[in-house]
Amino acid sequence: MKLVTLLPADQYVVVNKTILTEIDKKNLIHLYEPIIGFGSVSLYLTLWSDLDRLEIMSRDFTHHHLMSILKCSLDAIKQSREALEAVGLMKTYFKEGDINSYVYELYSPLSASEFFNNPILNIVLYNNIGEEEYNNLKKINRKVNIDLKDYEDITKPMNAVFEPTSMPVVEARSRETLPLNIESDIDFDLILSSIPKGILSEKALNKKMKELIINLSFIYDLDTLKMVELIRASLNEKGGIDRDTLRKNARKYYQFRSGNLPTLVYRMQPEYLKTPTGDNSRKGRIIGVFENTSPYDFLKSKYHGSNPTARDLKLLEMLMIDLELNPAVVNVLIDYVLKKNNNKLSVSYVETIAGQWKRAGVKTAKEAMDLAEKEHKKMQKNNDKKSSKKLIEAPVPVWFDKNLKKTEVSAEEAKELEELLKI
């Protein structure tokens, strides 16, 4: 990237790419400030105040203007700007001339629910402020869900209230957010030069492998030299890098150093994806377990309180990081597979179901439960067609194909429900 020297006389103009609400400003302080610092938040709000009355684009300013208002150096302003760029709040464009010119595009912060569901910002916030403050923020920003199952939706549609109009359609500004752009400090040239050509093939560092290395370096906080060591230990006989071995080595190193896995496997279902409160039926209680337990703790409960094996933790990590399945969905998947597969977490079996759920866009525990039951019934129907003999029905989870609203349950069902709710 080109080295740009920032001078007080350099001009800038602010372009508004979104709509900033009072809630966004609170999110800037509560969620972003612990990550980017008060200087970056001050810079963001100062640039926002530079906009004109229509809040679309500002007039030309010099960076001396920012120095005067913020009472800080150009270096501090530059660092604050780069922090805003890193978390997706701002984009910067540069044009060289007698007087250099900048365009600063401002984007909205993520909503609280989006922020806590972001696998990267969520982890960084947790690591910066600690568990207690993190949980307090989640409580403050939790979404209130009301059980409306006994209510009727009588909301009127627009065409039932207003007459059709021939007014021209005007395109209005919409709320825009930037995707998180991770630019790693990993030096791939150094990796290539540190490992002899006869050992590491240049083709090994293809685009997908570089993406994996960047993701692992961020998730496990690895620098280039440490990554070189891990890559050396992950090479196969053809000079390629074994993806699974590299992931395993990175995870082992992280656990050895910190004693834990990344906080992603300890996350619970985001508040905005939870079911409404007030459902005290047995099915509602089961869904509550899936939603309010982290995949790590849920899997640990299946080990009767013992720590899960490294192999099973690796599987959890793959489901949450690679496939980006939500925590409650992972819990449903674990429970389903263990029951259907003789209490074994077969990697191929899990990956097959997880891939289907990912393609189907499953986000909640209820969606996962419904899809699992639907597929089970479909398979049973196909088996019945193929065979005239009555097959022994395989065990199914307690929440599976059961009338969970009934007041009486069998002793076996009651015991299994009790086991599930022990977590």
N, C-alpha and C positions, 0 to 999 in steps of 0.2 A: 504494500500500500504506500502511496506517495506521502512523503514527509511534508507536512504543511506547517509553516510558521505563522502563528496567530499574533497580529499586531493591534494596538489600540485603535488605529485608524481604519482597520478593515471593517467593511460594511456588512450588515446582515438584514434580512427581511424574514418575518415570521409568517408562515402559512398554516392556517388551521385546517386540518384534515378530518376533524371530528366534532363532536359536541361534548363539552365538559360540564358535568353537573356537580352539584354540591356533594353528592355521594362520592363522585370520582375524587374530589378534593380530599375527602376524609380517607378514602382508600390510599391515596398518595401518602398520607401521613402515617396511617396505621400499618399498611402492608408494605409499601415500597421504601419508606424512609429508613427502616432498620436495615435494608439491603444497600441502598444507594447513598444514604446520608442526607443530612439536612441541607447541605449545599446544593445538591442536585435538585431537591424538591423546591428550594428557593429559586433556582435558575428556571425551572419549568414554569412556576407561577409568575415569575417576572416576565418571561417571554410571552406568556398568555396575556399579561396585562398590556403588552406592547401592541396587541391586535387593535384594529380599528373598531368602531361602534358596531359594525356588521359582523365582527369576529370572524372575518374571512382571511384578510391579509393585512399586515402592518405596513407602515411606511418604512423608509430606509433609516436604520440606526447604525451607529458605530459601536464597536466593542468597548470603547471608553465609557459609553452610556451604561453598559452592564457593570463595568468596574466601579463606577460612581454609585450605582444603586446597591449593588451587592457588597461593596466595601471589601473586595478581595482582588487578588492578582489574576492575570490572564491564565496562568498555569492552573490555578484553582478552578477557573471557569471552564477551561478545556477538560479538566478531569471530571468535573460535574457533568458536562455535556456528554462525554464518552460513557459515563455511567447510565445516563438517560437512554443513550443509543443501545446500550447492552441489554437493557430490560424491555426494549420495544416501545418506549414512550416518545421517541424522537428519531427522525432521519435528517442527516446533514448532507448538503450538496455544496460544492466549492467551485468557484471560477476564478482563475488567476488573471491579474491585470495590474495596471499601475496602482490601483487600490483593489485589493482582493475582495471578493464578494461571497457571501454565504447565504444559503436558503435553509432555514430551520423549519421542518415540518413537525407539528405536534400531533400526537395520537393519544387516544383515551387510555387511561389505566384499565386493566382487566377488572371486571366486577369481582366481588369477594368470592363468589362461588367458583368463577373461572380461575381465580388466583389459587385457591386452595386445591383445585383439581389439576393445577399445572404441576407436572412431576418435577420440574426443575426449580421454579420460583418457590414452590411449597417447601422443598428440602432446604434451600438456601435460607429462607425465613426461619425455619425450625432451628437450623444450626446457629443462626445469628442471635436469636432471642431466647432460646431454651424452651423446654417442654411446658413449663407453667405458664409463661406469657403467651406461648403459641396457643395453648388450649383456651386461655382467656379470650384471645382474639377470635378463635373459632366460635366460642359461645356468643360473643357480641354480634358476629356476622351470620349466625345461623338463620336459616330460612324457616319461617313459621308455616307448618303444614297443618291444614284442618281437614278432618275426615268428613267428606261431603257425600258419603255413600247413601245417606237417607234424605238428601236434598235433590231437588229437581232444578236443572239449569234452565232459567226462563229469560236469559239475556237476549235482547232484541238485536237482530242483524241490522246493518246500516240501511239496506234497501227497504226495510220494513218501517223505518223512521223517517228517512229523507227521500225526496223525489230525485230522480235522475237529473243530472246537470250536464250542460254542454261546455262548462268551463274548461279551458285548456289545462293539460297536466303539466305541472311545474316540478322539475326534478329538484328535490331538496337535499341538503347535506345529510348524510347519515353518520352514525357512530362508527368509527374505524379504529381497529386495534392492529398492532403489528405482531406478526409471529415472532417468537423468541429466536434471535439469531445468535447461535453459539459459535464464536470464533476461537478455536483452541490455540494454546501456546505450543502445541506439539510441533516439533521441528522434524518433518519427514526427511529432509535432506540429511540431518544429523543421524537419524535412524539408519538410513541407507549407508552412510559412511562409517557408522559404528559396527555394522555387521558385514563381514566379508562377502563379496559377490558370490563366491562359491558356495556360501551357506544360505544366503537370503536371495531369492529371485526378485528382480525388479518388478515383475508382474504380480508379485504377492501383494504389493501395496496398491491395489486397484481402488476404485472409488468407494465400493462398499466396505472394503477393509479399512480404509481411512476413516469412514464414517463411524465404524465400530470402535476404532482406536480413540477417536475424538470423544465419543459417548462414554467409553470406559474411563478415559482420563478425567472427564468432568465428574461422573458419578462417584468414582473412587479417589478423586483428587490426586492424580498421578502426573508427574512431570515427564519430560522426554527421556531423561536418563533412566528413570525407573521403568518406563515403558519399553526401553531397549532391552533391559534385563528380562522382562516378562515375555517379550517377543522371542528372544533367544531360547527361552524355555518352552516355547509353544510351536517351534518349527517342526515340520514333518520331513520325511526323507527326500521330498522333491523340492525343498527350499521354500515351500509355501507356509503360510501361517494358519494353524488350525484354530478356527474361530472358537470352538467349544473349549479347547485347552486354554486359549488366551483369556476367555471370560473366567474360567475356573481359577487361573493363576492370579488374575486381578482381584477376584473376590477373596481368595485366600490371603493375599497380601493385605487387603483392606481389613479383613477380620483379625489378622495377626496384629496389625497396628492399632486398631480401634476397639477390637473386641466385639464389634457388632456388624450387621449388614447395613447398607444404606437405609435411611429412614423410610424409603418407599414401601418396604414390606411391612412396616409397622403402621401404615396409614389405615384409616377407616373410611367408609363410604362418605363422599362429600354430602353436606347437608341438603343441597338442592336436589340430590338424586334419591333421597330417602322417602319412604312412604309417609303419608299424613299420620300425625299422632292420634291416638284414641282408639286404634284397632286392638282390642284385647282378646281377640279370638286366638285359637292355637296357631293358626297360620300367620296371623299378625305378629305373634310372639316369636315365631321361627324367623320371619323376615327381619324382625328387630335384632335377633342374634346375628344374622348375616351382615346387617348394616352397621352394627355397633361393635364389631369385633375386627381386629386387624387380621389379615391372612396369616401372619406369623403366629398370633395367639390362637387362631382357629385351628391351624395345623398342629400346634403344640398340644391342644386339647385332645386331638386324635391320638397323640402319643401318651395320653394320660398324665400330662404335666411334664414329661421329659422333653428335652430339646430335640427338635426334628433333625434328621440326618442332613448332611451337607448336600446330598443329591436332591432331596426334596426341597431344600431351600433354594437351590439353583433353579428348580422348576418354578417355584413361586416367583423368583426374580424374572425369569423369562416371560411369564404371563403378565407381569405388571410393567416391565420396562420395554420388552420387545413388542408385545401385542397390545400394551396399554389398556388392559382390562381393568375395570374398576374393582376396588377391594371386595365389595359385596358379591360381585359376579364371580370373582376368584373363589370366595368361600363356598358358593353354591356348587361351583365346578368340583372343588375338592370333595365336598360331601357326596355329590352324585357319583363321581368316579370311584371313590372308596367303597361305596355301597354296591355299585354295579360290577366292580372288578375285583371282588374277593379281598377287599381291604388293601389293594395294591395301587400305588400311583404310577401306572405305566406311562412313560414319557410319550410314546407314540399315540396312545389312547387319549391322553390329556391334550396333546397338540392337535389331534384331529377335531375334537369337540371345541377346543378353544378357538381354532381357526374358523369353524362354522359360526360360532357366536360372535366373533369379531366381524365377519362379513355380514352377519345379520344386524349389526349395530346394537347389540345388547348392552345396555347401560346400567340396568337396575337388577336387584335380586329377583323381583317378581318376573321381569322379562326372561331372566335366565331359567327360573323354575318352570315357567309356562312353556318355553321352547324345549326344555329337557323332557317334559311330560309329553309334549306333542310328538317329538321324535321317537320316544319310547313306544307310544301307541302305534305309530306308523310302522315301526320295526316288528311289533307284535302281530300286526295285521298281515304284514308280508310273510312272516313265519307261519302264520295259520294257513295262508293260501298255499304255501309250498309243501306243507306236511299235513297229512290227515290225522296223524297221531297227536295227541294232546301233549304239548311240551311242558316241562316243569318251569314255572315262571321264576325268572331270576329275582333276587331281592331288590327292592327299590327303597329310596330314602323315605323317611317318615312323612315328609311333606308331599310325597308323590302319589297322585291318583287316590287321594283320600278325601273324605268329606270332613274337613277340619272344623267345620262350623257346628257339627253335631255335639251334643253334650256328653255322650258316652263313647269311650274308646276301649279297645281291648287292652289287656294287661301288657301285651307285647308293644303295642303302639305307645302306651303311656310310659313304659320304661325307656323306649327309644327317644321319645320327646323329652323326657327328663334328662337323658344323657346329653342331648343336643343343647339344652338350655343351661347346662352346668357351667358353660364357659364364662 
